[in-house]
């Protein structure tokens, strides 16, 4: 990654946190949800052919509250036996096992030590973020539900880059979802597909060679 890069925008879920797929796997087991029933809902509401007005898109843009979304989601889920699931906070449970990824946090700190600005660009699913750590690591912080737009819409990338006060080509966007990276590239940003903290760090390896590490500070 060239050192002309001036800023990096990070996704939140699955990048700053541990993989969402792991949290969902724990949730379906603990909540008695048939994983296939959730996969079907996810494909219909978030897949390539999802309506712009699907419940997930509306939730991410802040047009649907978490409680309203949870009611719609509950109606779609099934137990392993195929029966409807009982009432519950399935939306919150979905992310209950998600934790901050310390490897990514260390990477963000090392980028900042190297003089690179770092920001957050996240599609929110209606829950509150712990701003203590985020305010330390990121500026700006752009949350979809707070700005009424969502990734991969070009306008949310334009907004984030505008808040940085930079040209799109000076900014790299890191996300674990390829569709969001496609949207970022269409907006003129460079991109890194996040698989884990180590591989994303390797993408910035040349830039970080001479920066003090988080472990040494």
C-alpha positions as CSV (number, residue, x, y, z in Angstrom):
1,X,0.0,0.0,0.0
2,X,1.5,3.3,-1.1
3,X,2.6,5.8,1.6
4,X,0.7,8.6,-0.3
5,X,-2.4,7.2,1.5
6,X,-3.6,9.8,3.9
7,X,-6.6,8.1,5.6
8,X,-8.2,4.8,6.2
9,X,-11.9,4.3,6.8
10,X,-12.8,1.1,8.7
11,X,-16.0,-0.9,8.8
12,X,-17.2,-1.9,12.3
13,X,-18.9,-5.3,12.5
14,X,-16.5,-8.0,11.4
15,X,-13.5,-5.7,11.1
16,X,-13.2,-3.7,14.4
17,X,-15.1,-6.6,16.0
18,X,-14.6,-10.4,15.7
19,X,-16.4,-12.0,12.7
20,X,-20.1,-11.6,12.7
21,X,-20.6,-15.1,11.2
22,X,-19.2,-16.5,14.5
23,X,-21.6,-14.5,16.6
24,X,-24.5,-15.5,14.4
25,X,-23.5,-19.2,14.7
26,X,-23.5,-18.9,18.5
27,X,-26.8,-17.0,18.4
28,X,-28.7,-19.6,16.3
29,X,-27.6,-22.4,18.6
30,X,-28.4,-20.5,21.9
31,X,-31.7,-19.1,20.6
32,X,-33.0,-22.3,19.0
33,X,-33.1,-20.8,15.5
34,X,-32.8,-22.8,12.4
35,X,-29.7,-21.3,10.6
36,X,-31.2,-21.9,7.2
37,X,-34.3,-19.9,8.1
38,X,-32.1,-16.9,8.9
39,X,-30.0,-17.4,5.8
40,X,-33.2,-17.3,3.7
41,X,-34.2,-14.0,5.4
42,X,-30.7,-12.5,4.9
43,X,-30.7,-13.4,1.2
44,X,-34.1,-11.9,0.6
45,X,-33.5,-8.7,2.7
46,X,-29.8,-8.1,2.0
47,X,-28.9,-10.1,-1.1
48,X,-28.0,-8.8,-4.5
49,X,-31.7,-8.6,-5.5
50,X,-33.0,-7.2,-2.3
51,X,-35.5,-4.3,-2.5
52,X,-34.1,-0.9,-1.5
53,X,-37.0,-0.8,0.9
54,X,-36.2,-4.2,2.5
55,X,-36.4,-4.3,6.3
56,X,-32.6,-4.5,6.6
57,X,-32.0,-1.5,4.3
58,X,-34.6,0.5,6.2
59,X,-33.0,-0.5,9.5
60,X,-29.5,0.5,8.3
61,X,-30.8,3.9,7.1
62,X,-32.5,4.5,10.4
63,X,-36.0,4.4,8.9
64,X,-37.0,1.4,11.0
65,X,-36.4,1.0,14.7
66,X,-34.6,-2.0,16.2
67,X,-37.8,-3.1,18.0
68,X,-39.8,-2.8,14.7
69,X,-37.2,-4.8,12.8
70,X,-37.1,-7.4,15.6
71,X,-40.8,-8.0,15.2
72,X,-40.5,-8.5,11.4
73,X,-37.4,-10.8,11.9
74,X,-39.1,-12.9,14.5
75,X,-42.0,-13.6,12.1
76,X,-39.6,-15.0,9.6
77,X,-37.4,-17.2,11.8
78,X,-38.1,-20.9,12.4
79,X,-36.9,-23.4,15.0
80,X,-34.9,-26.5,13.9
81,X,-38.2,-28.4,13.8
82,X,-39.7,-25.8,11.4
83,X,-42.0,-24.2,14.0
84,X,-42.3,-20.4,14.5
85,X,-39.9,-19.1,17.1
86,X,-41.2,-17.6,20.4
87,X,-41.0,-13.9,21.0
88,X,-37.6,-12.6,21.9
89,X,-34.9,-10.0,21.2
90,X,-33.4,-11.9,18.3
91,X,-31.7,-8.8,16.9
92,X,-29.7,-8.1,20.0
93,X,-28.9,-11.8,20.5
94,X,-27.5,-11.9,17.0
95,X,-24.5,-9.7,18.0
96,X,-24.2,-10.8,21.7
97,X,-21.1,-12.9,21.1
98,X,-19.3,-10.2,19.1
99,X,-16.3,-8.6,20.7
100,X,-13.7,-6.0,19.9
101,X,-10.9,-7.4,17.8
102,X,-7.7,-6.4,19.6
103,X,-5.6,-7.0,16.5
104,X,-7.6,-4.5,14.5
105,X,-7.5,-2.0,17.4
106,X,-3.7,-2.3,17.4
107,X,-3.5,-1.8,13.7
108,X,-5.6,1.4,13.9
109,X,-3.3,2.7,16.6
110,X,-0.2,1.9,14.6
111,X,-1.6,3.6,11.5
112,X,-2.3,6.7,13.6
113,X,1.2,6.6,14.9
114,X,2.4,6.5,11.3
115,X,0.6,9.8,10.6
116,X,-2.4,8.2,8.9
117,X,-5.9,9.5,9.8
118,X,-8.5,6.8,10.7
119,X,-12.2,7.0,10.4
120,X,-15.2,4.6,10.9
121,X,-17.9,4.0,8.3
122,X,-20.5,1.5,9.6
123,X,-23.9,0.2,8.6
124,X,-25.8,0.2,11.9
125,X,-28.4,-2.5,12.8
126,X,-30.2,-0.3,15.3
127,X,-27.9,-0.9,18.3
128,X,-25.8,1.6,20.3
129,X,-22.1,1.8,19.8
130,X,-19.6,2.1,22.7
131,X,-18.2,5.5,21.8
132,X,-15.4,5.5,24.4
133,X,-13.0,3.4,22.3
134,X,-14.3,4.6,19.0
135,X,-13.8,8.2,19.8
136,X,-10.2,7.4,20.7
137,X,-9.6,5.6,17.5
138,X,-11.6,7.3,14.8
139,X,-12.4,10.7,13.4
140,X,-14.8,11.0,11.6
141,X,-17.4,8.4,12.8
142,X,-20.1,7.9,10.2
143,X,-23.0,5.6,11.2
144,X,-25.6,4.8,8.6
145,X,-28.6,5.1,10.8
146,X,-27.5,8.6,11.9
147,X,-27.0,10.0,8.4
148,X,-29.9,8.3,6.6
149,X,-27.8,6.4,4.0
150,X,-26.0,3.1,3.9
151,X,-23.2,1.3,2.2
152,X,-22.7,0.6,-0.6
153,X,-24.5,3.8,-1.7
154,X,-22.0,6.2,-3.2
155,X,-23.3,9.2,-1.2
156,X,-22.3,7.7,2.1
157,X,-18.7,7.3,0.9
158,X,-18.8,10.9,-0.4
159,X,-20.0,12.0,3.0
160,X,-17.2,10.2,4.9
161,X,-14.5,11.4,2.5
162,X,-15.9,15.0,2.7
163,X,-15.6,14.9,6.5
164,X,-12.0,13.9,6.1
165,X,-11.5,16.8,3.8
166,X,-9.5,14.6,1.3
167,X,-9.8,13.4,-2.2
168,X,-11.3,9.9,-2.6
169,X,-8.0,8.5,-4.0
170,X,-6.2,9.5,-0.8
171,X,-8.5,7.3,1.3
172,X,-8.5,3.5,1.7
173,X,-11.7,1.7,2.8
174,X,-11.4,-1.6,4.8
175,X,-14.5,-3.9,4.9
176,X,-15.2,-7.6,5.2
177,X,-18.1,-7.4,2.6
178,X,-17.1,-7.3,-1.1
179,X,-20.3,-5.4,-2.2
180,X,-19.3,-2.5,0.1
181,X,-15.9,-2.5,-1.4
182,X,-17.4,-2.3,-4.9
183,X,-19.4,0.7,-3.8
184,X,-16.3,2.3,-2.3
185,X,-14.3,1.8,-5.5
186,X,-17.1,3.3,-7.5
187,X,-16.8,6.4,-5.3
188,X,-13.1,6.6,-6.0
189,X,-11.6,5.1,-2.9
190,X,-9.0,2.3,-2.7
191,X,-10.0,-0.8,-0.8
192,X,-8.8,-3.7,1.3
193,X,-10.9,-6.8,1.8
194,X,-10.6,-7.7,5.5
195,X,-10.2,-11.3,6.4
196,X,-8.4,-10.9,9.7
197,X,-6.3,-8.3,11.4
198,X,-3.0,-9.9,10.3
199,X,-3.8,-9.9,6.5
200,X,-5.1,-6.3,6.7
201,X,-2.0,-5.3,8.5
202,X,0.1,-6.9,5.8
203,X,-1.7,-4.7,3.2
204,X,-0.3,-1.7,5.1
205,X,3.0,-3.4,5.8
206,X,5.3,-1.0,3.9
207,X,3.7,2.0,5.5
208,X,4.1,0.6,9.0
209,X,7.6,-0.7,8.7
210,X,9.1,2.3,10.5
211,X,6.2,3.3,12.7
212,X,6.3,2.6,16.4
213,X,4.1,-0.3,17.2
214,X,1.3,-0.3,19.7
215,X,3.2,-2.8,21.8
216,X,6.2,-0.5,22.2
217,X,4.3,2.5,23.3
